[in-house]
Amino acid sequence: MKKTLLVLLTMVCAASTMPSFAQQATEAKIYQNYPVGLQMLQAGYGMQNTNSTVDGAVTIPNKDVKIDVSLYYLRYATFFNFFNKTAGVQLVVPYASIDAKILGVNRKNSGFSDMMVVLGSNIIGGQPLSFAKFLQTPKETIFAWSLAVTAPTGSYSTNKLLNPGGNRWQFKPELAFSKPIKKFDIEVYAAAKFFTTNSETPSLIALKPGSSLKQNAFYSATFHGIYNLNTKFWISFDAASRFGGETTQNDIAENNAQSLLGLGGSATYSPGIHHQIGFSYMGRAAGDSDAPNGHMFALKYSFLFGAKMDQTIRAMKAKAQQQ
């Protein structure tokens, strides 16, 4: 019984480490297997200090540009059986508060950012399991996929130099590999992000309102080296790189493709089976002049429920007392 509860706490620590924001690298452990019926509500806060738009895609390459963005979000996620593989879907609703200093002039704006929906499932490993069977099953190697879709639902105006919303769709397919090795987890992700055209850009980006912005895809790779200190607490060394993203204004290429390497870390602590607290940080380590500067961090709290968690634990405790 004690061993089973330790496995459960490890699962809770992992299940609520979803990616915090659309522009941030996908976080650790989200592709590991979870019981069918598990649900999660998460609230988070993040701060990014940079010289790019809120979604991190378009850089404003000027040393006199400083953009501070406070990001708040709510997230719902659930896991289910998808063609005999464990799958998950999540919805993220963010809110952004922008405080920028551009060429000595302060600019502020706030409002809801673009909503994001993510669907994914395991390809190899990760059979759909009930909560009771999940507790008895050791971690295994996982190969998985996901597709994140960001919709242009956020606040946006061509009269504002910086906006919480991006006024365009974004699509991010990703493949992931996760390998448990004793107390470690090694994870590698590969992704691409595609953008639709923004037909009405602010004057900050396009010199005159109403012009169009096109952007080539970003291609990225992410690495997580995770150490599980115990059943309640783990830490991760995180590295993420991306390249591409050249923009075109009114069909004129701007020759501003980006190359960026970010380094950081994350940690999670679970005081119980329903609750989890997480922290993550990522900062620029190397990159060219067209890539964003700065760093970002996030704090989050998650509540897990469903999958008959409480009923299963009570039944296990009753069985243990009878033995």
C-alpha positions, 0 to 999 in steps of 0.5 A: 500500500505504501509503495502504491501511494508513492507511485500516485504522488509521483503521478500527481507531480507530473500531470500538472506540468502543462506548458504555461504560454504559447511562446514557451517551450513545452514543459517536462513530463507532459507526455508521460502516461496518465490514468483515463478519466483524470482531470485537472484545473490549473491557475498560473502566473508568469512574467516575461521581460523581453523585446518581442510581441506577447506571443514571442514570435516577432522581435523588435530589435532595438536596445531602447525597447523593453517590454514587460508582460504579466501573464495570468491563465486558467487551464482545464485538461482531461485524459481519455482513451483514443484508439487504445492509447492514452490521449489528452485535451486541454484548453488555456485561457490567458490574460496579459498586462503589458507595460512597455518602454519604447524609445523612451515612451511608456506604453500600456495595454491589457486584455485577454490573450489568444486561447489555445487548445491542445490535443495529443496522444501516445503512439508507442507506450502508454496504454489507457489504464484505469486509476487502479491499474495505473498505480500498479504499472511502472513508467515506460518509454513513451513516443507521443504527438500533440497539436496545439492550436492558438485562435485569434480570440484575444484583444487586438487593435491596430491603434495599439502598438502592443496587443495581448492578442496576435490577430492570427492563427497558430498551429504547433505540431510536436513529437516527443520521446520520454525515457525513464532511467532509474530516478531520471527521465530523459525527454526530447521534443521536436516541433514546428509552429506555423502562422496565418497572415495578420492582415492588419498590423499595428504601426510599431511593426509595419510603419503604417497601419493596415499592412499585412504580416506574414511569417515563416514557420519556426522549427524547435527542439526541447530537452529535459533532464529530470531528476526525481528526488523523491515521490513528491518533488522533482527538478529538471534542467531545460534547454530549448532552441528554435530557428526560422520565423522570417517575416514578410511585410506587404510581400517584402521579405525582411531577412530577419530569421531567428536563431535562439537557444534558451536555458532554464529549469523547472521544479514541482512539489506535490503536498498531496494527491489533489494538489501541486505547485510548480515553478519554471524559468527560461532565459536566453543563452545565445542567439542572433540579433533578430531573436528575442532577448530577456527571460520568463518565469511561471508559477502555477497551482493545479488541482487534480480530480476524477478517475475515481481517485478517492474511491480507489485510495479508500479501497486500497487503504481498507484492503491494507488494513484487512491484511 
